[in-house]
């Protein structure tokens, strides 16, 4: 497995072809995913090993991607430590009791392996099934988890989040410190069970200025990624949406691979991230709805720009959109492998 194209690209080593996987490939657009998820709530499906294994494997059967990604959700560890929440269809995570005062932090305890035995079981079973194909584990970054907890659910402007961040910085840092421990614990469980790489998702970090990210967020993301540092530990991917102005800081937080959304070309991103780190991305997910000729042309642009990086993993600039035609993703994997083969 250590010689897989995906892991070699993470380390910036020569590869036989540019490896490819897709964020949110486990589910979303696949009819077989919708069939097995019928009448099963999202969080229940994330906590049922048999379903997790089946859903994680489905895109490998369809697409022949170079890595699997664990089917889960970033709020699973929050639920596991006792936070009352639900994932509401068409809305997203909804928190029963938002965290808005210092006293509310008492509800956030550290996560232990005993909180998520189902996750360990899912990863172990998947590693056995996958053979030499790497499995990517993941967790939500402290800022994004904090945003859900403070807002009570998804937010367009993150008003309450920023009000707490600016108005009560001591409470803010205490909150993110606890969330960093929870995220790190969740990743450590996955690595111990056999995950070959991890990705830290900071979906909402792009709402911050670089100065605010450095002051209020970077130390806590660095705590998560730093907890997985050292010889022999798995590659660490760090990704956020709308983070073009933060790419260097995402790298500084401790990433081996920086995920780039579609707004910044990879050759420009390589300059912002600096040498010694690979890049992941970054085809616009909406491009997949265009005629195939346009999809192919855009994919070739990504491959060409990715040559500027010290390692490139082809991916979308965010997750697969629900109405994406799976046949287009099949053709895209074939194109990436064929045109980048050495």
RAKAPE-V316818 format. One record per pair of residues at least 6 apart in sequence whose C-alpha atoms are under 6 Angstrom apart, sorted by the first residue. I is the first residue (numbers start at 0). J is the second residue. Records with the same first field share a line. If there is no record, write none. Layout:
I=J  J
This chain:
0=131
4=14  18
5=18
8=310  311
9=277
11=277  309  310
15=340  341
16=336  339  340
17=339
18=65  312
19=64  65  312  313  314
20=64  66  314
21=314
22=318
23=318  319
25=54  55  70
26=32
27=321
28=321  322  323
45=71
46=117
48=121
51=70
52=125
55=69  70
62=329
66=132  133  134
67=134
68=134  135
69=136
73=138  139
79=114
80=110
83=95
84=93  94  95
85=92  93
86=92
92=152
93=151  152
94=151
97=148  149  151
98=148  149
99=149
101=170
109=181
110=181  184
119=192
122=192
123=192
133=195
134=194  195
135=194  195  196  197
136=194  197
137=197  198  199
138=182  199
139=199  200
140=199  200  201
141=175  178  179
143=201  203
146=160
149=160
150=159
164=171
179=219  223
183=223
195=233
196=233  234
197=235
198=235  236  237
199=237
200=238
201=238  239
202=239  240
205=240  241  242
209=245
217=252
221=252  253
224=253
234=255
235=254  255
236=254  256  257
237=254  257  258
238=258
240=260
246=272
247=271  272
255=276
256=276  277  278
257=278
258=278  279  280
259=280  281
260=281  316
261=281  282  283  316
265=304  305
266=304  307
269=308
276=309
277=308  309  310  311
278=311
279=311  312  313
280=313  314  315  316
281=314  315  316
282=315  316
283=315  316
284=315
286=294
287=294
305=311
